[in-house]
Amino acid sequence: MTQAKPSKTQRKRDQQALQALGERLVELGERERRELALGDRLEEAITDLEKMNSREAIRRQKQYIGKLMRDVDPQPILELFARREAAEQHEQRLFASAERWRARLLADPDAAATEFAAATGAERTSIEALLERLAKAHSDREEKTARRELFRAIRAALEAGGTDVRIPR
């Protein structure tokens, strides 16, 4: 049995997807692009695109990149972007979780410090020392510094735990 030939519309969609993926390669650094082994022509086309200012030239160059993408296996590129997006989402969750824990620790230091230590395995005394330092801050500058240090300690404890420790609601 022969395979059905994709429709013209489907071929155009596939080409546009490859072009969009090629355009996203501009987001990557030169080192990451070299690791993907895209080929000299595609690498040069992406480098040229980064230098262009004219809208029409940019549009044509993007089409050219899409054409060159036909000869490249898109799977490693897709996997790289998926890993980057997953890492970015993890960072965002970690940051949000650290902010929630800091707010909770500032609102109810005793109970929250116990919960935080139990959830992350962090030393309660180090968190309490940072909270005490924050309470004794005499100036706005000292308070800002203490808040930053508290946030960094919370974030480090969350990262060391390796899991996505969320604050109980």
C-alpha positions as CSV (number, residue, x, y, z in Angstrom):
1,M,0.0,0.0,0.0
2,T,1.3,3.5,-0.8
3,Q,1.3,6.3,1.5
4,A,-1.1,9.2,0.8
5,K,0.7,12.3,-0.3
6,P,0.2,15.2,2.1
7,S,-2.1,17.9,0.9
8,K,-0.7,21.2,-0.3
9,T,-2.1,22.8,2.8
10,Q,-0.4,20.3,5.1
11,R,2.9,20.7,3.3
12,K,2.6,24.5,3.8
13,R,1.8,24.1,7.5
14,D,4.8,21.8,7.9
15,Q,7.0,24.4,6.1
16,Q,5.7,27.2,8.3
17,A,6.4,25.1,11.4
18,L,10.0,24.5,10.3
19,Q,10.4,28.2,9.5
20,A,9.1,29.1,13.0
21,L,11.4,26.6,14.6
22,G,14.3,28.0,12.5
23,E,13.4,31.6,13.7
24,R,13.6,30.4,17.3
25,L,17.1,29.3,16.7
26,V,18.1,33.0,16.9
27,E,17.2,32.8,20.6
28,L,20.0,30.4,21.2
29,G,23.6,31.4,21.8
30,E,26.2,30.5,19.3
31,R,27.6,27.7,21.5
32,E,24.2,26.0,21.8
33,R,23.7,26.3,18.0
34,R,27.0,24.7,17.4
35,E,26.2,21.8,19.7
36,L,23.1,21.1,17.6
37,A,25.3,20.7,14.5
38,L,23.0,22.7,12.2
39,G,25.4,23.0,9.3
40,D,27.4,25.9,8.1
41,R,24.8,27.3,5.7
42,L,22.0,27.4,8.3
43,E,24.4,28.7,11.0
44,E,25.5,31.5,8.6
45,A,21.8,32.3,7.7
46,I,20.9,32.7,11.4
47,T,24.0,34.8,12.0
48,D,23.0,37.0,9.0
49,L,19.5,37.3,10.3
50,E,20.7,38.7,13.6
51,K,22.5,41.5,11.8
52,M,19.6,42.6,9.6
53,N,17.4,45.7,10.1
54,S,15.2,45.9,7.1
55,R,11.8,44.2,7.6
56,E,11.7,42.9,4.0
57,A,15.2,41.5,4.3
58,I,14.3,39.8,7.6
59,R,11.2,38.3,6.1
60,R,13.1,36.9,3.2
61,Q,15.9,35.6,5.4
62,K,13.4,33.8,7.6
63,Q,11.9,32.1,4.6
64,Y,15.4,31.1,3.6
65,I,16.0,29.7,7.0
66,G,12.8,27.7,6.7
67,K,14.0,26.3,3.4
68,L,17.3,25.3,5.0
69,M,15.4,23.7,7.9
70,R,14.0,21.1,5.4
71,D,17.4,19.4,5.5
72,V,17.8,19.4,9.3
73,D,16.3,16.8,11.7
74,P,14.0,19.0,13.9
75,Q,13.8,16.5,16.8
76,P,17.0,17.6,18.6
77,I,16.0,21.2,18.3
78,L,12.6,20.6,19.7
79,E,14.0,18.6,22.6
80,L,16.4,21.4,23.4
81,F,13.6,24.0,23.5
82,A,11.5,21.6,25.6
83,R,14.3,21.2,28.1
84,R,14.8,25.0,28.2
85,E,11.1,25.6,28.8
86,A,11.0,23.0,31.5
87,A,13.9,24.5,33.3
88,E,12.4,28.0,33.0
89,Q,9.1,26.7,34.4
90,H,10.9,25.0,37.3
91,E,12.7,28.3,38.1
92,Q,9.4,30.2,38.0
93,R,7.8,27.7,40.4
94,L,10.8,27.8,42.7
95,F,10.8,31.6,42.8
96,A,7.1,31.7,43.5
97,S,7.3,29.1,46.2
98,A,10.2,31.0,47.8
99,E,8.2,34.2,47.8
100,R,5.2,32.5,49.4
101,W,7.4,30.9,52.1
102,R,9.0,34.3,52.8
103,A,5.6,36.0,53.1
104,R,4.4,33.2,55.4
105,L,7.6,33.4,57.5
106,L,7.1,37.1,57.9
107,A,3.5,36.8,58.9
108,D,3.8,34.0,61.4
109,P,7.5,33.3,62.1
110,D,7.2,30.6,64.8
111,A,4.7,28.3,63.1
112,A,6.0,28.9,59.6
113,A,9.7,28.3,60.6
114,T,8.7,24.9,62.1
115,E,6.7,24.0,58.9
116,F,9.5,25.2,56.6
117,A,12.2,23.2,58.5
118,A,10.0,20.1,58.4
119,A,9.2,20.5,54.7
120,T,12.7,21.3,53.5
121,G,15.0,19.8,56.0
122,A,16.6,23.2,56.6
123,E,17.8,24.2,60.0
124,R,15.2,26.1,61.9
125,T,17.8,28.1,63.8
126,S,19.3,29.6,60.6
127,I,15.9,30.8,59.4
128,E,15.0,32.1,62.8
129,A,18.3,34.0,62.9
130,L,17.5,35.7,59.6
131,L,14.0,36.6,60.8
132,E,15.5,38.0,64.0
133,R,18.0,40.1,62.0
134,L,15.1,41.4,59.9
135,A,13.1,42.3,63.0
136,K,16.1,44.2,64.4
137,A,16.8,46.2,61.2
138,H,17.2,49.9,62.0
139,S,17.1,51.3,58.4
140,D,15.3,50.5,55.2
141,R,18.6,49.4,53.7
142,E,19.3,46.9,56.5
143,E,15.7,45.6,56.2
144,K,16.1,45.2,52.4
145,T,19.3,43.4,52.9
146,A,17.8,41.1,55.5
147,R,14.8,40.3,53.3
148,R,17.1,39.4,50.4
149,E,19.2,37.2,52.6
150,L,16.0,35.5,53.9
151,F,14.8,34.9,50.4
152,R,18.2,33.5,49.3
153,A,18.2,31.1,52.3
154,I,14.7,30.0,51.5
155,R,15.4,29.5,47.9
156,A,18.7,27.6,48.6
157,A,16.8,25.3,51.0
158,L,14.1,24.7,48.4
159,E,16.7,23.9,45.8
160,A,18.7,21.6,48.1
161,G,15.5,19.7,48.8
162,G,15.3,18.9,45.1
163,T,11.5,18.7,45.2
164,D,8.9,21.4,44.5
165,V,8.1,22.2,48.2
166,R,4.9,24.2,48.1
167,I,3.5,26.1,51.0
168,P,0.4,24.5,52.5
169,R,-2.7,26.5,51.9
